[in-house]
Amino acid sequence: MTHLSAPALTASFAAAAALLGPLAAHAQTTIQPGYWETTSQVISPFPTKKVEKRCIRAEDVEKVIAGSPNHNYTCTYPTKEIGGGKIRLAGSCKTKHGDPVPISSDGVYTATTLRMDAYIRPKLGGLTVPVHARTAATRIGDVCPTAQVAK
């Protein structure tokens, strides 16, 4: 049994995916850093929704491109295809003391938008529980408020 919480990992991955898409695109095209609104949803098995605003700075590109949802998880993506307005990732994430959890995602992006669907297969109580999460992000401004700094 893994120590990863499916909702926590899903929410973290969805938030990272929202950042990953635009910043990965920046590394390959002309995506613009700026102020973004992100809607992260768990579609199934237990629907949730979270809307937040984030600052995406050019200097955060390398950290975000690494594909880790946050500092609690280590993610590896043997499949990482980003370009031409499309994103496809396949790999796994794990906590310091947990087993790897398979993750795959696909999405599309433009200079000011991103939509990603993630499929996560954590084991809970010995059972695999498929989780479907979605992230949609829109660039809402050129300048970030001073208090909004991407971490």
N, C-alpha and C positions, 0 to 999 in steps of 0.2 A: 504494500500500500504506500502510496506517495504522500508526502507531507504538504504538497501544494494544495491550496484551496482553489477549487475550480472557479468560483466567482472572482476571487482576488486575482488569479492569474489572467482570467479572461478580461477583466476590466483593465489590468495593467497592460496586457498585450494590445487591447483595443486602443488605449491611449498612445502607446508607443507606435502602433501602426499609423495613427493619425499624424504623428510627427515624422515617421519614417518615409512615408510616401512623398510628401512635399520636399523634404530635405534630400532624399535620394534623387528625386527628380532634379533638384538644384545642382547636384553633382554632375548630372548628365545633360541637362538642358538649361533653360533660363528661368526656372521657378524662382519666385521672389520670397525671401524671408519677410516676415512681418507679423501681424497680429492675426491669429486664427481662432475660429470657433469650432470646437470639436464636439460631436455627438457620438458617444460610445454606447452601444446597446448589446445586451445579451439577448439573442433571439430565442434560443432554446438551450436547456430545458426550462430555465426559470427566468422569464423576461425581466430585464432591468434597463434603465436608461439614465445616462448622465451627460449633461451638457456643461462644457467648461471652455474658457478662453485661455489661449496659450500664446506666448511669444516664441517665435521660431527665429533664432539668430543664425547668421551665416557661420559663426564659429562653433555652433553646436552640431554641424553636419556630421563630422566623424563619429562623435559619440552616439548619435541617433542612428546612423547608418549601420552601426554594429548590430542593431536589431534586438537589443535587450529592452524589455518593457520598463524596467527600473533597476535600481541597485540591488534589489532582493533576488533577482533572477539572472542566471547565466543562460544565454540562448546561443545556439549554433544553427546555421542555416546552410546545409550543403547545397541546397537549391536557392539561389538568390538572383532573380532576373528582374532588372529594373531598367526600363527604357521604352521609348516610343509610346509613352502614355499608359503603360501597363506595368504592374508589379505582380510577381509571383515568388513566394517564399515557402520553403518546406524544411522543417527541422524539428528541433525540440528545445524546451526550456526547463530549467530545474532550479531549485533553491539549493543553498549550501548543503542541507541535509536530506534533500529529497531525490527521488528518482526522476529521470527525464520524462517529460510529458510531450508527446508528439503534437506539433502545430503545423498547420499549412494555411496559407492565405493567398488571396488573389484580389486584385483591385485595379482601378483606373485612376489617372490623375491628369489634371491640366495645370496651367500656371497658378490657378487660384482655387482649385478644388481637388478633393480626394475622396474616394469611396473604396473601402476594403472590407472583405468578408474573411473572417478567420474561423478555422475549424480546429478545435482543441479536443484531445481525447484523454482526459485525466482518469486515473483509477481511484475510485472512492469505495472503500470497504471491499476491495477485491473485484469490483465491477468497473468496466469501462463506461464512462458517461460522456457521450458525445455532446460537445458544446459548440454552438454556432454564435459568433459575435460579429457585429458590424460596426464600422467606424465611418463617419462622414465628416469631412472637414472643409471649411470654406475660409479663405483669406478675407478678413474683414477690415484690414487697414495696413497702411505702410509703416506706421509707427506704433510701437508697443507702449502701453502705459508704464511708467517707471516701476511700479510694483510688480509687473508681469515679466518675470525673467524665467526662461526655460531652465530646468534643472537636469 
